[in-house]
């Protein structure tokens, strides 16, 4: 087990084994549940939260409140924010020190421990694609190419916005755009028709700050085309994706996107045009499918309408509208992914697992992207009114069951370049 002292220094406690959290319960991870902490991951200290470990003798969870090396000095729990392309099996194990502890910022909190001289995380590699691996980015190269590109396109507001994403927020997608490869982001919408509790670009709850700045303008089709066409023409395995973490809902700018897609496809037939969306407006999805969108990625926290509504807080659309958008895309012969937020104990709850199976059966998506939920676990479970329907299946068993029941369904983390 690992813990942090008041100075934020991390230590291991050999007397206790690492614990993981699933829903509201604590478990001892199996060795098969653990992997060396991936390069590019970060370690977080969790203020106001006492770490929980497992007693190796009786297997019971034990809360640690004080530093064993410094009597009466309080300790804090530690979590890992695992690198992209990795999915959590257990969240960090902790108990709150009181009722007034601060809400955790909008990150994912994976269980982490120490063994044989290094940190281990309760996670697995969910996509072999290296596009956002830390080893793929050289800071000096990113900086020099970004600055040079920004100078060449000083009048393009969209490219300038991505410069901020790249240089200020270290967005991997923006960095890849400036490096001329793989998937490039195309944010378009300052507005949204949902008030997601865990929104990372516009937080109205007052719980914690947004992790990034939302785009403040609607780019013109010309600005979008200037960005997109060279990328699709020259990049390896090229994808451009409307709908990013630094914007609202792109379907609210469907007219601009439609004109942009038609302009792009008049100049090049290469690459994949993707839309990351809440899929709230089926008629606009249909228009974009006709214009040339190749794929959409539909974000879901839950396959149950009630839990979905409590998290997304949709304005003017329903969960059934989301399902209808998927059907529209499939009828048009297009590719559909579910961007399915993973929280151990919730995702693999028997009722949630059954609801997802029903939704897959009903809508026929091609891919499920296994993305970790970026939100304080306690806040999320309270928000959706979670009541466990039974013992969690376990994330790996849940995944094996889906693969068995839907052998043609793909699983991963990123939007694929279709045909590549």
DOTORMAR-323602 format. One record per residue (C-alpha): x, y, z negated. Coordinates in Angstrom, 3 decimals. Layout:
BEGIN
@px->X; py->Y; pz->Z
...
This chain:
BEGIN
@px->0.000; py->0.000; pz->0.000
@px->1.162; py->3.565; pz->0.640
@px->0.286; py->6.759; pz->-1.190
@px->1.319; py->10.418; pz->-1.204
@px->2.425; py->12.502; pz->-4.155
@px->1.402; py->16.105; pz->-4.779
@px->4.182; py->17.342; pz->-2.486
@px->2.853; py->15.258; pz->0.405
@px->5.738; py->12.777; pz->0.274
@px->4.720; py->9.234; pz->1.184
@px->5.786; py->6.186; pz->-0.836
@px->4.929; py->2.522; pz->-0.837
@px->3.605; py->0.678; pz->-3.887
@px->4.847; py->-2.926; pz->-3.707
@px->2.590; py->-4.066; pz->-6.565
@px->-0.505; py->-3.651; pz->-4.397
@px->-1.275; py->-4.840; pz->-0.890
@px->-2.707; py->-2.622; pz->1.799
@px->-6.487; py->-2.260; pz->1.944
@px->-8.723; py->-1.258; pz->4.830
@px->-12.195; py->0.200; pz->4.774
@px->-15.161; py->-1.036; pz->6.782
@px->-18.291; py->1.026; pz->6.215
@px->-18.366; py->1.406; pz->2.455
@px->-16.430; py->-1.772; pz->1.612
@px->-12.725; py->-2.520; pz->1.115
@px->-10.939; py->-5.537; pz->2.561
@px->-7.459; py->-6.994; pz->2.859
@px->-6.445; py->-6.837; pz->6.548
@px->-5.113; py->-10.004; pz->8.147
@px->-1.710; py->-9.853; pz->9.800
@px->-3.493; py->-10.144; pz->13.140
@px->-5.324; py->-6.900; pz->12.288
@px->-2.062; py->-4.939; pz->12.022
@px->0.464; py->-3.523; pz->14.451
@px->3.566; py->-1.345; pz->14.037
@px->2.450; py->2.272; pz->13.960
@px->2.454; py->3.295; pz->17.652
@px->4.825; py->5.997; pz->18.818
@px->2.997; py->9.312; pz->19.006
@px->0.795; py->8.574; pz->15.988
@px->0.613; py->10.936; pz->13.023
@px->0.301; py->10.393; pz->9.275
@px->-2.205; py->12.431; pz->7.282
@px->-2.483; py->13.003; pz->3.559
@px->-6.133; py->12.943; pz->2.450
@px->-6.694; py->15.620; pz->-0.208
@px->-8.969; py->14.805; pz->-3.127
@px->-8.988; py->11.096; pz->-2.287
@px->-7.341; py->8.359; pz->-4.341
@px->-5.787; py->5.462; pz->-2.415
@px->-7.207; py->1.972; pz->-2.794
@px->-5.077; py->-1.159; pz->-2.553
@px->-5.643; py->-4.861; pz->-3.019
@px->-4.521; py->-6.800; pz->-6.125
@px->-2.452; py->-9.682; pz->-4.695
@px->-3.485; py->-11.975; pz->-7.569
@px->-7.275; py->-11.741; pz->-7.509
@px->-7.828; py->-10.060; pz->-4.126
@px->-9.886; py->-7.235; pz->-5.610
@px->-9.658; py->-3.561; pz->-4.621
@px->-7.780; py->-1.316; pz->-7.057
@px->-7.956; py->2.472; pz->-7.120
@px->-4.682; py->4.271; pz->-7.851
@px->-5.076; py->7.682; pz->-9.477
@px->-1.577; py->8.596; pz->-10.722
@px->1.946; py->8.228; pz->-9.385
@px->3.517; py->5.172; pz->-11.030
@px->6.952; py->6.787; pz->-10.816
@px->5.831; py->10.099; pz->-12.355
@px->3.409; py->9.615; pz->-15.214
@px->0.097; py->11.492; pz->-14.949
@px->0.948; py->13.042; pz->-11.566
@px->-2.076; py->12.672; pz->-9.232
@px->-1.717; py->10.805; pz->-5.946
@px->-3.530; py->11.050; pz->-2.617
@px->-4.515; py->8.555; pz->0.040
@px->-2.728; py->8.350; pz->3.399
@px->-4.172; py->7.647; pz->6.866
@px->-2.836; py->7.251; pz->10.378
@px->-4.128; py->9.149; pz->13.387
@px->-3.169; py->6.529; pz->15.944
@px->-1.894; py->7.415; pz->19.399
@px->-4.189; py->7.309; pz->22.447
@px->-4.996; py->3.878; pz->23.919
@px->-5.256; py->2.392; pz->20.407
@px->-8.460; py->1.593; pz->18.537
@px->-8.979; py->1.255; pz->14.788
@px->-9.934; py->-2.007; pz->13.091
@px->-10.187; py->-0.492; pz->9.604
@px->-10.320; py->3.079; pz->8.352
@px->-8.175; py->4.316; pz->5.478
@px->-9.161; py->2.942; pz->2.065
@px->-9.819; py->5.605; pz->-0.546
@px->-12.237; py->6.792; pz->-3.209
@px->-13.081; py->10.444; pz->-3.720
@px->-11.659; py->12.060; pz->-6.836
@px->-14.889; py->14.012; pz->-7.382
@px->-18.005; py->15.396; pz->-5.741
@px->-16.437; py->18.633; pz->-4.492
@px->-13.538; py->17.315; pz->-2.411
@px->-13.017; py->19.032; pz->0.957
@px->-14.463; py->17.497; pz->4.109
@px->-11.730; py->15.958; pz->6.244
@px->-10.870; py->17.688; pz->9.544
@px->-12.046; py->16.270; pz->12.860
@px->-9.588; py->13.420; pz->13.322
@px->-9.796; py->9.634; pz->13.039
@px->-8.431; py->8.032; pz->9.868
@px->-6.967; py->4.568; pz->10.374
@px->-5.720; py->2.386; pz->7.518
@px->-1.925; py->2.323; pz->7.252
@px->0.587; py->0.360; pz->5.155
@px->4.310; py->-0.312; pz->4.826
@px->6.189; py->-3.529; pz->5.561
@px->9.731; py->-4.493; pz->6.532
@px->10.980; py->-0.935; pz->6.769
@px->8.196; py->0.614; pz->8.861
@px->4.567; py->1.691; pz->8.858
@px->1.826; py->-0.621; pz->10.131
@px->-1.658; py->0.426; pz->11.244
@px->-4.927; py->-1.518; pz->11.257
@px->-5.435; py->-1.046; pz->15.001
@px->-4.910; py->-2.682; pz->18.387
@px->-3.896; py->-1.548; pz->21.847
@px->-7.164; py->-1.180; pz->23.743
@px->-5.774; py->-0.038; pz->27.112
@px->-2.469; py->-0.982; pz->28.781
@px->-2.453; py->2.287; pz->30.765
@px->0.567; py->4.398; pz->29.737
@px->-0.828; py->7.740; pz->30.921
@px->-0.894; py->9.292; pz->27.439
@px->1.940; py->7.380; pz->25.758
@px->4.343; py->9.661; pz->23.887
@px->7.302; py->8.247; pz->25.823
@px->5.831; py->9.656; pz->29.043
@px->6.292; py->13.278; pz->27.962
@px->9.561; py->15.184; pz->27.824
@px->8.932; py->18.473; pz->26.087
@px->11.390; py->20.494; pz->28.161
@px->10.071; py->19.090; pz->31.427
@px->6.473; py->19.786; pz->30.421
@px->7.366; py->23.332; pz->29.415
@px->9.336; py->24.203; pz->32.534
@px->6.840; py->22.728; pz->35.004
@px->3.884; py->24.295; pz->33.227
@px->5.407; py->27.763; pz->33.154
@px->6.405; py->27.498; pz->36.820
@px->2.914; py->26.329; pz->37.827
@px->1.229; py->29.079; pz->35.827
@px->3.330; py->31.704; pz->37.579
@px->2.361; py->30.325; pz->40.991
@px->-1.344; py->30.412; pz->40.078
@px->-1.504; py->33.560; pz->37.973
@px->-4.915; py->34.541; pz->39.370
@px->-6.603; py->31.176; pz->38.703
@px->-8.332; py->31.410; pz->35.319
@px->-8.935; py->27.672; pz->35.121
@px->-5.276; py->26.794; pz->35.597
@px->-4.322; py->29.461; pz->33.054
@px->-6.802; py->27.950; pz->30.580
@px->-5.188; py->24.524; pz->31.046
@px->-1.850; py->26.172; pz->30.340
@px->-3.129; py->26.999; pz->26.856
@px->-4.412; py->23.450; pz->26.451
@px->-0.998; py->22.139; pz->27.418
@px->1.342; py->24.484; pz->25.593
@px->-0.748; py->25.325; pz->22.515
@px->-2.754; py->22.157; pz->21.872
@px->-0.432; py->19.607; pz->23.527
@px->-3.414; py->18.100; pz->25.362
@px->-2.108; py->14.948; pz->27.104
@px->-4.500; py->15.360; pz->30.042
@px->-3.402; py->18.955; pz->30.596
@px->0.247; py->17.939; pz->30.356
@px->-0.322; py->15.250; pz->32.975
@px->-1.943; py->17.808; pz->35.272
@px->1.106; py->20.067; pz->35.116
@px->3.344; py->17.040; pz->35.634
@px->1.324; py->16.218; pz->38.760
@px->0.104; py->12.744; pz->37.857
@px->-2.848; py->10.570; pz->36.889
@px->-5.932; py->12.207; pz->35.338
@px->-6.388; py->15.978; pz->35.401
@px->-8.986; py->17.813; pz->33.282
@px->-11.449; py->20.262; pz->34.857
@px->-13.381; py->22.099; pz->32.112
@px->-16.257; py->24.222; pz->33.397
@px->-18.894; py->24.894; pz->30.730
@px->-18.837; py->27.310; pz->27.768
@px->-22.342; py->26.181; pz->26.767
@px->-23.858; py->22.951; pz->25.485
@px->-27.322; py->21.482; pz->25.021
@px->-26.321; py->19.494; pz->21.951
@px->-25.014; py->20.552; pz->18.552
@px->-22.827; py->17.546; pz->17.778
@px->-21.961; py->17.369; pz->14.111
@px->-18.421; py->16.349; pz->15.037
@px->-17.921; py->18.816; pz->17.901
@px->-14.205; py->19.483; pz->18.326
@px->-14.507; py->22.739; pz->20.280
@px->-17.307; py->24.655; pz->18.530
@px->-18.034; py->23.938; pz->14.867
@px->-21.200; py->25.583; pz->13.550
@px->-21.401; py->23.505; pz->10.366
@px->-18.701; py->25.406; pz->8.483
@px->-17.221; py->22.095; pz->7.350
@px->-13.857; py->22.526; pz->8.989
@px->-12.280; py->24.378; pz->11.921
@px->-12.519; py->23.174; pz->15.501
@px->-9.409; py->21.365; pz->16.684
@px->-9.262; py->23.305; pz->19.959
@px->-10.610; py->26.437; pz->21.613
@px->-13.597; py->26.149; pz->23.955
@px->-13.390; py->27.591; pz->27.448
@px->-15.033; py->31.039; pz->27.515
@px->-15.904; py->31.367; pz->31.214
@px->-17.342; py->29.394; pz->34.123
@px->-14.682; py->28.870; pz->36.793
@px->-15.613; py->29.485; pz->40.392
@px->-15.743; py->26.637; pz->42.909
@px->-12.680; py->28.188; pz->44.551
@px->-10.705; py->28.033; pz->41.305
@px->-11.726; py->24.395; pz->40.813
@px->-10.871; py->23.438; pz->44.400
@px->-7.465; py->25.119; pz->44.121
@px->-6.716; py->22.914; pz->41.108
@px->-8.324; py->19.681; pz->42.281
@px->-7.347; py->19.173; pz->45.915
@px->-3.539; py->19.203; pz->45.511
@px->-3.842; py->16.902; pz->42.508
@px->-6.007; py->14.376; pz->44.338
@px->-3.757; py->14.568; pz->47.401
@px->-0.403; py->14.142; pz->45.668
@px->-0.762; py->12.551; pz->42.232
@px->-0.317; py->8.819; pz->41.665
@px->-3.616; py->7.118; pz->40.717
@px->-5.371; py->10.496; pz->40.828
@px->-8.491; py->11.312; pz->38.829
@px->-10.076; py->14.689; pz->38.142
@px->-12.554; py->14.835; pz->35.268
@px->-15.191; py->17.449; pz->34.634
@px->-16.226; py->17.500; pz->30.980
@px->-13.466; py->17.921; pz->28.391
@px->-13.038; py->18.414; pz->24.671
@px->-12.397; py->22.113; pz->25.280
@px->-15.864; py->22.789; pz->26.686
@px->-19.585; py->22.263; pz->26.259
@px->-21.777; py->20.104; pz->28.514
@px->-20.725; py->20.187; pz->32.198
@px->-24.210; py->19.319; pz->33.467
@px->-25.231; py->22.855; pz->32.482
@px->-22.925; py->23.998; pz->35.300
@px->-24.168; py->21.414; pz->37.802
@px->-24.540; py->23.950; pz->40.647
@px->-20.925; py->25.072; pz->40.335
@px->-19.702; py->21.481; pz->40.055
@px->-21.806; py->20.373; pz->43.023
@px->-20.385; py->23.125; pz->45.237
@px->-16.893; py->22.284; pz->44.010
@px->-17.238; py->18.579; pz->44.743
@px->-18.512; py->19.236; pz->48.252
@px->-15.609; py->21.619; pz->48.820
@px->-13.109; py->19.106; pz->47.477
@px->-14.447; py->16.267; pz->49.588
@px->-14.425; py->18.485; pz->52.693
@px->-10.647; py->18.696; pz->52.216
@px->-9.691; py->15.256; pz->50.872
@px->-11.229; py->11.837; pz->50.376
@px->-8.495; py->10.702; pz->48.019
@px->-8.759; py->9.884; pz->44.328
@px->-11.637; py->9.632; pz->41.872
@px->-13.974; py->12.449; pz->40.849
@px->-15.269; py->11.738; pz->37.363
@px->-17.743; py->13.441; pz->35.052
@px->-17.496; py->13.164; pz->31.261
@px->-20.976; py->14.014; pz->30.005
@px->-23.732; py->13.528; pz->27.471
@px->-25.871; py->12.437; pz->30.466
@px->-28.781; py->14.518; pz->29.219
@px->-30.177; py->15.670; pz->32.577
@px->-30.834; py->12.745; pz->34.957
@px->-31.939; py->14.923; pz->37.879
@px->-28.632; py->16.817; pz->37.767
@px->-26.699; py->13.571; pz->37.515
@px->-28.517; py->12.425; pz->40.650
@px->-27.566; py->15.630; pz->42.479
@px->-23.914; py->15.222; pz->41.559
@px->-23.966; py->11.566; pz->42.602
@px->-25.211; py->12.654; pz->46.028
@px->-22.530; py->15.353; pz->46.171
@px->-19.754; py->12.821; pz->45.647
@px->-19.138; py->12.105; pz->41.954
@px->-17.572; py->8.644; pz->41.829
@px->-17.986; py->7.888; pz->38.130
@px->-19.405; py->9.207; pz->34.890
@px->-18.391; py->8.605; pz->31.319
@px->-21.315; py->8.829; pz->28.904
@px->-20.471; py->9.699; pz->25.306
@px->-22.297; py->7.707; pz->22.617
@px->-21.872; py->7.509; pz->18.874
@px->-24.587; py->4.858; pz->18.623
@px->-26.854; py->2.715; pz->20.777
@px->-29.751; py->3.486; pz->18.406
@px->-31.855; py->6.531; pz->19.216
@px->-32.221; py->7.724; pz->15.623
@px->-28.504; py->7.621; pz->14.776
@px->-27.719; py->9.170; pz->18.166
@px->-30.079; py->12.094; pz->17.527
@px->-28.736; py->12.731; pz->14.034
@px->-25.185; py->13.059; pz->15.345
@px->-25.753; py->14.799; pz->18.701
@px->-28.717; py->16.941; pz->17.612
@px->-29.859; py->17.256; pz->21.249
@px->-31.727; py->20.323; pz->22.483
@px->-34.290; py->19.542; pz->25.164
@px->-33.394; py->15.948; pz->25.961
@px->-33.776; py->12.470; pz->24.473
@px->-31.844; py->9.238; pz->24.180
@px->-34.016; py->7.816; pz->26.947
@px->-32.829; py->10.612; pz->29.260
@px->-29.282; py->9.386; pz->28.654
@px->-30.254; py->5.828; pz->29.598
@px->-32.048; py->7.134; pz->32.695
@px->-28.906; py->8.963; pz->33.849
@px->-26.993; py->5.695; pz->33.643
@px->-29.658; py->3.966; pz->35.724
@px->-29.517; py->6.806; pz->38.275
@px->-25.774; py->6.335; pz->38.695
@px->-26.027; py->2.564; pz->38.963
@px->-28.816; py->2.848; pz->41.551
@px->-26.482; py->5.102; pz->43.563
@px->-23.789; py->2.417; pz->43.401
@px->-21.520; py->4.496; pz->41.160
@px->-19.223; py->3.543; pz->38.263
@px->-20.399; py->4.118; pz->34.674
@px->-18.424; py->4.062; pz->31.435
@px->-19.686; py->4.367; pz->27.880
@px->-17.408; py->6.564; pz->25.778
@px->-18.330; py->4.654; pz->22.620
@px->-17.129; py->6.143; pz->19.334
@px->-15.692; py->3.434; pz->17.070
@px->-16.072; py->3.546; pz->13.286
@px->-15.393; py->0.225; pz->11.525
@px->-18.371; py->-0.857; pz->9.455
@px->-20.820; py->1.166; pz->11.541
@px->-19.958; py->0.061; pz->15.077
@px->-19.834; py->-3.610; pz->14.065
@px->-22.885; py->-3.486; pz->11.802
@px->-25.213; py->-6.284; pz->12.988
@px->-28.070; py->-3.941; pz->13.927
@px->-25.792; py->-1.528; pz->15.799
@px->-24.099; py->-4.404; pz->17.618
@px->-27.487; py->-5.791; pz->18.681
@px->-28.609; py->-2.360; pz->19.876
@px->-25.491; py->-1.925; pz->21.991
@px->-25.980; py->-5.361; pz->23.551
@px->-29.559; py->-4.404; pz->24.423
@px->-28.396; py->-1.109; pz->25.948
@px->-25.713; py->-2.831; pz->28.029
@px->-28.256; py->-5.396; pz->29.204
@px->-30.720; py->-2.650; pz->30.085
@px->-28.377; py->-0.177; pz->31.793
@px->-25.496; py->-2.265; pz->33.146
@px->-22.432; py->-0.057; pz->32.519
@px->-19.130; py->-1.110; pz->34.061
@px->-16.760; py->-0.166; pz->31.239
@px->-16.801; py->0.605; pz->27.528
@px->-14.098; py->2.992; pz->26.356
@px->-13.179; py->2.208; pz->22.765
@px->-12.577; py->5.683; pz->21.330
@px->-12.073; py->6.263; pz->17.615
@px->-14.631; py->8.546; pz->15.953
@px->-12.937; py->11.837; pz->15.037
@px->-14.833; py->12.705; pz->11.886
@px->-14.737; py->12.304; pz->8.111
@px->-16.166; py->8.766; pz->7.647
@px->-18.247; py->9.696; pz->4.598
@px->-19.682; py->12.754; pz->6.305
@px->-20.557; py->10.699; pz->9.385
@px->-22.279; py->7.882; pz->7.487
@px->-24.273; py->10.447; pz->5.506
@px->-25.180; py->12.358; pz->8.690
@px->-26.617; py->9.334; pz->10.499
@px->-28.321; py->7.981; pz->7.362
@px->-26.419; py->4.708; pz->7.596
@px->-27.789; py->1.719; pz->5.702
@px->-25.923; py->-1.519; pz->6.435
@px->-28.095; py->-4.276; pz->7.871
@px->-25.667; py->-6.976; pz->6.788
@px->-21.987; py->-7.734; pz->6.496
@px->-19.923; py->-6.067; pz->9.265
@px->-18.876; py->-8.437; pz->12.021
@px->-15.335; py->-7.070; pz->12.141
@px->-14.212; py->-4.951; pz->15.089
@px->-12.237; py->-7.726; pz->16.777
@px->-15.061; py->-10.261; pz->16.449
@px->-17.529; py->-7.641; pz->17.680
@px->-15.341; py->-7.077; pz->20.735
@px->-14.921; py->-10.814; pz->21.407
@px->-18.690; py->-11.272; pz->21.231
@px->-19.315; py->-8.504; pz->23.764
@px->-16.725; py->-9.944; pz->26.130
@px->-18.338; py->-13.375; pz->25.871
@px->-21.886; py->-12.085; pz->26.360
@px->-20.962; py->-9.714; pz->29.221
@px->-18.054; py->-11.286; pz->31.116
@px->-18.128; py->-8.654; pz->33.887
@px->-18.021; py->-5.715; pz->31.463
@px->-14.616; py->-4.032; pz->31.243
@px->-13.062; py->-2.543; pz->28.123
@px->-10.405; py->0.131; pz->27.795
@px->-9.711; py->3.669; pz->26.690
@px->-9.275; py->5.818; pz->29.829
@px->-11.240; py->6.745; pz->32.931
@px->-9.963; py->4.473; pz->35.704
@px->-8.846; py->5.552; pz->39.147
@px->-11.303; py->3.557; pz->41.186
@px->-9.726; py->1.437; pz->43.862
@px->-6.271; py->1.762; pz->42.288
